[in-house]
Amino acid sequence: MKRMHMHLSVADLDRSVAFYSGLFGTAPTVLKADYAKWMLDDPRVNFAISVHEGTAKGIEHVGLQVESEDELSEVYGRIRQAGQPFLEEGKTTCCYAKSEKGWVADPDGVLWEAFLTTGESTVYGDRIQVAHAAAAIRDDQAPQGVCCPAKTETAPPAPCCG
C-alpha cells in the first residue's frame, strides 16, 4: 500500500514540531536536531519537516512512499508514461533513512519523489538536494543513479559532490 509523502522546509523546528504534534495528536516518529517525521495512518501520510539554511520555507516536495520493489517499479513506470523528465536517483541515504528513489516535476514544477525506504540511518544523508534535482529535471539533464547532477547556470554542483 502506498503512502502519501509531504516534506516542508521550516524556519524553527521546535515551534513546528509543537504545532504539528498538536495538529496530528501525536509526537514525531523520528526527531533529530534538524528534522522530524510523522508516520501517520489517519490520514496515511509520511509528513516530514526540516531546517536547512538558504532553503525557501514551505512545501519542499511531495511524493509517494511504497512498501515493495514491485510497487516502486509500478510507480516508476507510471511516471515515465506521464512524459515528464525523470531522475532515477537509485540507492541513497536521505532524511535519516536508506532508500531507493526517483524524482519528477509535474507540468507546473511541483517536485515529486517516489521512494522505497530500506532502512534507517544515523545521518541526514548525502542525497541530491531537492533544488538540484529539480533543476536537473527541469533542464532535462537527469543523470541516472548519481549524486551529482550536471552543473548548469540554474544548478550549481551539489554539496555532496565534494
N, C-alpha and C positions, 0 to 999 in steps of 0.2 A: 504494500500500500504506500502510495506517495504521500509526502508531507510538504505543505507549502512552507517556503522559507522567506524571511524578510530580514535584512540587515540594515540597521540605521547607524549613522555616524552621529555621535552626541558630543556636546561641549563639556558636560560634567557627569561622569559615570555614576557617582554616588547619588546625585539627585535623580538621575534617570532610573537607576536601579530601584530607588524608593518608589518612584512613580509607577513603573511597570509592575513591580511586585504588588502594589496596591491594586492596579488595574486588573491583573491576572489572578489575584488572590493567592499567590504563591511566590516563594523566593526563587531566584535563578537556579537552574540545574548546574550551571557552570558559572563561577565567579572568579575573575582574575583582576589584577590591578588595572588593566586596560580593556576588559572585555567581560560581557555577561551574556548568558544564553538561557532561554526558557524553552524546554521541550514540552509543549502543551498538547493535550489530547482533545480539549474542547475550548477553542477550535483546534484542529490538528495542524499545528504550525511550529516550526523551528524559528523562534524570534530571537535575534541577536542584536546587541549594541556594542559599539567600541569607540574608543577615543584615540584619534591619530591627528597629530599636528598637521595643519595645512590641508585637511580634508573638509570639504563642504559638509555642513550639517544637514541631516535629513536622510531620506531613503538613499542608501548607497547602492543596493541591488536587491533583487528578489530572485527566487529560484524554486526549484523542485528537488527535494531530497528523496531518494529512492532507497529501497531496502535490499536490492539484489543487483547483480551484474546484468541479469536479463532485463530488469526494469530500466537500468541505465542505458542499455543498448536500444531499448524501445524508445526512450525519450530522445536519445541522440538521433535516431532515425527520423523522428517527427521533426526535430529541429532542422535537420538537413533538408527535409522536404519543404519546410517553410520558406526556404530560399534566401535566408539572411546569412552573411558570413559567420562561420562558426569556428571558435578557437577551442580545440580539444587539448586542454592543459595536461591531462593524464594524471599520474600519481603525484600527490603533493601533500604538503603539510600546511594547514591554514586554520586559523581560529581555534588553536589548541586541539586540532583533530587531524588525523591522516585520512585522505580521501582520494577519490578518482573524480575528476570534474572537467566540465567544459563550459564555455561562455558564448552567449549570443546577445545581440542587442535587437530589440524589436524595431519596427519601422520608425518609431518616434524617439529612438535612442535609449529606452529603458533597458538597463543591463540585467540579464537573467543568467543564472548559473544552474546547471544540472549536475548533481553530485551524489556519490555513494560514500558514506562515511565508513572507514575500515578500521579505525582505532583512535585512541587518544594520543595526545602529545603534550609534553611539558612546556613547549614553546609556542608562541603565536604562529610562527611559520615563515617560510620564505616563498610563499606563493606569488604569482603575478599580482601586483597591486591592481585593484579594480580599475583605476583610471587608465593604467597602461593596457589592460585587457580591452577596455572599451575603445581606446584609441587604435589599437591593433585591429580590432574587429571593424570599426568604422572606416579605417583606411584600407580594409580588405587585405591586411598583411598578417593574417593569422597563422603564426608558425605552429606546427604540430608538436605537442608534448614537451615544450621547453619553458624554462622560467622567463627568459628574456625575449620580449617581442622586439622586432627591429626598431631602431631609433628612427624617429621621424620628427618633423617640426612640432607635431602635436603630442608625441610620445617620447620624452627623453628616456634614457636607459633606466630600467627598474633598479631599485636599490639591491635586489637580490643578485644582480649581475656582477657585483664586485667592482 
